[in-house]
Structures are given as C-alpha cells and as structure tokens.
C-alpha cells in the first residue's frame, strides 16, 4: 500500500498548530510523519517533553512516526546504538539515519529490542546498503528514505534518484521521498527555498504533479510533504489521488458531446502494447462506442500533448482516444478535444505499454 506523509518540526511551530496539522492530514488519509532531531538543541528530558505530546497525538490518529538522526545526535545525547530506549521513550516507530555508521552498527540496530524500524538514506549512490546487508541485517526492519534539499539547485537529478531507489527496491525495501508544498513557509533549517527530493519538483506548483511523478516511477512507495504547513487544499488533493493509477489533467478546447465525455472521463484507458512513435493509443473505446456517431470538429493540425478522439470519418478507428507524442498532420479524421495540461506533459513520455491511466 502506497502511503502519504507530512513533516512536523516542534521547535519551529506551536504545539496546537502542529496538532491541528496532524488532525487535518489524518482526515485526508495521511498516516506517516517525518520529524527531525538534527536541528534540535537541549538535553534528553527536554527533547522528550517537547516531542512526546505531539507524537502521542499523532499515534492517536494512527500515524507512524520516524525521527531523523545521525551519529552526532547519538554522541551529543550519549545514546548507544545498542540501546535505543531513548527513542522508545519519545514514542517514535523508527529512526532515519541521515548519516550512517560503519555498517556493522546499522545491522546490529535492526535487531533492537525496542522493535524500532531503521530507515536508511537512499540518496547516496554508494555501497552503503550492501555493506549493511553484508553484516546479516534484518531486512524486515529496514526502510529507505531519500533526502530533501532546502537550497535551490541542490536537489537530486532524476537518473540518480532512479538508480538509488531501484537498488533499495531490488532488496525488497520500501522507499520514501519528499515533495514540496508551495504554500508552506519553513522546514527544519533556516534556509528553505522549497524542500523536495528531486530538483525538478522545486517550482512545480501543483503538489499532486510532484506526487504523481514519483509514484509513476514505480520505485517510490511513500511520499512525504517535507515543509510546513501544506494547505488544506493540497492535503485534500493528495488524499484524493488514486495512488496506483496515473491521472492526467486535460484542458479542453471544445465542448464535448456526451459520447466524447464518456470516452474521456469514464473509461479506464491503457496504452496499446504495440506502441507507435506518434501517439499513445487507447483503443478499447472504439469497441464500446462502435455504434455511436462522433461528428468531426476542431480537426486542426496536431501538436505534441494534444488529446484526440477519432471521429466518424475513421469508421474502423472511430472512438479511439490518442495522446500525441509528436506533431503531425490532421486529415480531418481526428477531433482535437484538448491538451494535456502543460505541467502534466512530463508524464506522456513516461507512460509504458499496457499502463493504465485516466483523465480528470
């Protein structure tokens, strides 16, 4: 099951503000929380007191809570990797190692008596995971989570993101990554020029496009909003996403007939297996609507990103829905009903043969 998460930073917002955010996110199907000890100052008792009420509230709303740590946190708070009772006292479900130890310590931590999950940093392209696994770690207690990047131009490039994520997935480990709310104002650090894993997501205003892009890679299980506070509209929109099905936003150019509207919005489309270089073909509507008339309209030249329904001039192909992958001539047989919204164009090169998708 793919999951949605939020982040909370107790040192940067009031208790009631954080609790209200958690309650609101819960309403829209969010069920995991990222929080951070790397930027927190104080002694053990102060930290536990600061975090515990928020974490208790989160657990009452069925959230899993993972806290971000590093060897420096263990050192500063005098915590041993052999004794994770401090984190158990906080009430968290696991700890994310932003930076690691030698590999042997992480493997030993996966057998902790407190039964906490150990989450590893996926964003590093090295043999860190393989090193830990070589010490016979308990993979059932390992999660993976990418970094986020508060400085513009510092986020991951896509091919590196895919490479490291695929490595974790090949070992059966869940992978999480972060997206950025353009309504949010802060993260754990003073600098916050957006807060996301992939650099290309930093200025995408529609938060669902970021989420759809990550899930469409098929290497991300959980998506977490990195900064605070996402708007209720953003939380609602993410909560309404079909997490295993790509949805495309379309901007109409014409008024749709009843048949065209059914084809566009009601059908579950899939990319025909014997793929063309010109269009993504969804061919089943031509069977279902074979007896319907589709009058020619808006038969202009076709541009990449156009959404097309073949009209009655194309007797055999009438009712097929296409998404144009390149520009080409229109002989009058294709109704251009609209276009894939500009910020969704990234998806049309990602759709694979036989992949299912819908329009909204």
N, C-alpha and C positions, 0 to 999 in steps of 0.2 A: 504494500500500500504506500503510495506516494504521500508525503506529508508536507504541511506548511508550518512555518515557524516565525516567531518575532524575536527581537532582542530587547532586553531591558538593562539599563545601566543605573543602579540605585544611587550612585554618587553624583549623578547629573540631573536627577529629577526627583520630585517628592514622592513619598510613599503612596499617597492616594492617587496621584497621577499615574504611577506605574500599575497600581492595582486596577484602576479603571481601564487602562490599555489592555491588560491581560483579559479582563472580563469581556471587553469588546471583541478582541481577537477570538476568544473562545466561541462566541456567538456565530462566527463565520467559519468554524471548522479548523482553526489553528490548534495544534496540540504539542508543539515543542518550543522551548525557549533557549536562546543563547544569552549568556551573561559573561562578564569578564572580571577577573581578578588582577589582570596585568596592570591596570591603571589605578588600582585601589590602594590607598595607604591606611595604615592602622595596625593594631595588634589583633591577635586571633579573636578575642572575645568581642571586640568592636566590630570586626568584619562579620562574624556570625550573627550578631544582633542586627546589623544593617541589612543583611540579606535574608535572614530567616523568615521574617513576616511576609515578604514578597514571595519567597519560594513556597511557603505554606499556602498562600493564596493561589499561587499557580497550580499546586498539586490538588487543591480543592476544585479546580476547573480542569483537571485531567491533563495537565501539561507535563511533559518530560523536560527536565531542566539540565542543561550541560553548561559547565563553567570553564572558561578559558584560562589556562595556567601555563607556566613554563618552569624550567629548573630554578630560575631566580625567585619565583614565588615559593617553591619548596624551601629554598635556602633562607629567604627573608622571614618566613613564618616557622622555620625549624620543623618542617614536615619531612618525614622519610617516605620514600616510595614504597617501603614495606608496611607502612601504617597510614591508611587513608581515612582514618576515623574523623579527621577534621572536616573532610568533605561530606562524610555521612552526617555529621552534626549539623552542617549547613542545610542538609536536606536535598542535595542535588542527586541526580541519577547517574551522572558521569562527569568526567573531566576531559577537556580537549587540551592536548599538548601542542601549543603553538610552536614551541621549540622542543626538541627531544633530548633524551639521554644517549646512552651508548648503544641501545638496542636490547641489551640484557635486562635493564631495569624496566623498560616498557613491557617486555614479555612477562616478567615477574608480576607487574601490576595487573595484567589481565587475569590473574588468579587471586585478586584481592578478596579478603574475607568480607569486606563491606558490600561486595557484589555490585560494584560500580562499573559502568561502561568506560572504556578508554578510547577516546576519539583522537585520531592522528591527523596531522596536517597533510592534506592531499596535494597541495600546490607546489611541492618541491620535486623536481624531476631527477631523483637520485634513487639509490637502492635502499632507502631508509626502511620501507615496508618489508622488503625481502630480508634485510638484516634482522628485524624484529622477529619475523616468522622463522628465521633460522634457529632461534632460541626456543622453538616449540611454544610459541604464544598460543593462547586460547582464542582462536579467531571468532568464536561466538560472542566474545566480549569486546570486539574491536569495531569501531565505527570510523568513517573517514569524513573529514570536513575541510573544504577549501578555506583559504584566507579571504579577507576583504581588504580593500585598498583605499584609504581616505584621501590620498593625493592623486590628483588628475594625472593621467598618462603613466600611472604605475600599475594598473590592473593587468591581469593575465591576458595574453593573446590566445585566441581560440584553439589553435592547434596544440599548444602546450597544455591547455586546460583539458582537452580531449585525451591527450596522451596519458596524463597522470590519472585522470578519472578512470579510464579503461583499465589501467593497471590494477587499481583497487577493486573494480568490478570483477576482474578476472579471478580474483581470490574470494569472491562471494561477499565482499564488504560493502555495506551501504555507503553512499556518497551524498554529502550535502554541499550546497553552495549558496552564496549570498546574492541578493538583489537589492536595489536601491530605491527608496521612496523619494520622489522629488518634493513631497510635502513635508518631509522630515527635516529637522534642523541640526541634529547632533548624533555623534557616536561616542565611543569611549575616549577618543583623543581630541585635543584642542582643534586640530585641523580636520575639516570634514568637507571636502569638495566632491560630495557624493560618496557612497560607500557600497561597493559592489565587488564581486569576484572578477568578472570579465570587463575589461576596459571599454569594450564596445557598448556596454549597457549603461555607461555612466550618464549619458544625456538622453536616454530613451524615456520619454515622459510617461508613457503607458506602462505601468508596472507589470501588467499581465503579459505584455510582449516579452519582457525580460524572462518571466516565469515560463512562458510557452517555449521560448528559445532554449532554455536549459532542459526542460523536460523532453523536448523534441530531439535532443542529442541521444537520448536513451542511456545516458551514463550518470544521470542525477536522479536520486530518489527524493531527497528532501530539499525544500527551498526555504530560506530564512531571509526575512527583511532585516538588513543589517543596522539601519539607522532608526532613530525615534523622532517623532511618532508618526507612523503611517496614518493617513487619513482613513476615516471610516469607509469612504467610497473605495479606496484602494483595497482595504481588507475585504470588503464585500465582493468586489470584482474578482479578487484572487480566490475567495471561497467558492464562487460560482463556477470556476473553471472545471471542465472535465479533465482530470489530471492525467488520464491515459490517452486522450484524444486531442489532436491538433485542431484548433478552431481558427478560422481566418475571418478577419473583418473585411467587409466589402463596402465600397462606396458606389451607389447606384448612379447610372446616367439616364435611365429611362424608368417609366412606370411599368411595373411588371404585370403581366397577365396572371391569372390565377394559376395556370399550369406552370409558368416560369417561376412564380413564387414558391410553389411546391417543390419544384426541382432544386431551386437554390437553397431553401431553408429547411425543408422537411427531410430530404434524403441524406443518408449516410453515404458519403462519396468515398471512392477509393481509386487510387492511381492505377490504371490498367498496367498489367505486368509487362507487356511488350511495348516498352516506352518509346515515345517519339521525342525527337530533339526540339520539336516546335511547341507542343502543348502537353499539359497534364490532362489526360483523358479520363473522365468518369463516364463510363458507357452504359451502366445499367438503367439510368433514366430513360434511355431511348426504347428500352423494352417495356418498362412500366407505363410510359406515356405514348405508346405507339399509335393509339387511336386519337390522340389529341392534336388539334391544329396549333401551330406556333407561327404566327404571321411574321414576315420579315420586318425588322425595324433596326435602326441605328447600325447599319451594315458598313460602318466606316472601316478604314484600314486598321489592322490590329497591331497593338503595341504590347510589348512585354508587360505582364502584370494584369492584362485585361481578363475579365471573366466573361465567357461566351456560352451561349446556348444555341445549338444548331437549329435552324428554322425549317419550315415545311418544304423549302426548296431542296433540301437534302433528305429525300424521302427515307433512305435507309438509316441515316445518322441523326434524323430529327430527334431532338430532346437530349442529345449528348451534351454534357457540360464540360467545358475546357477552361484551363488557365494557361494563358500564353506565356511561353518561356522565351520567346524572341519576337521581333517584329515580322509581320508578313502581310501579304495582300488579302483582301476580303472580296471574294467573288459575288457577294450578295447572299450567301447561304448561312452566314453566321451573325446572330444578334449579339452585339456587344452590350451587355446589360449593365456593366460597371467595371470597376477595377479593384483589385486587392489593395487595401489601404497602404499607403507608402511605407509605414513602419512595419508592415507585415511582409513586404517584398522579400525580406531575408528568408522567409520560410519556403518560397516556391522552388528554390534550388536544393532545399533540404528534404523535400518530400520524396520518399522512396517508393519503388514499385510495390504495389499492393497495400501501401499505407492508407489508413482511413483518415478522413478529415471532414469537417463540417464548416458551414458559414454562419456568421451572425452579424 
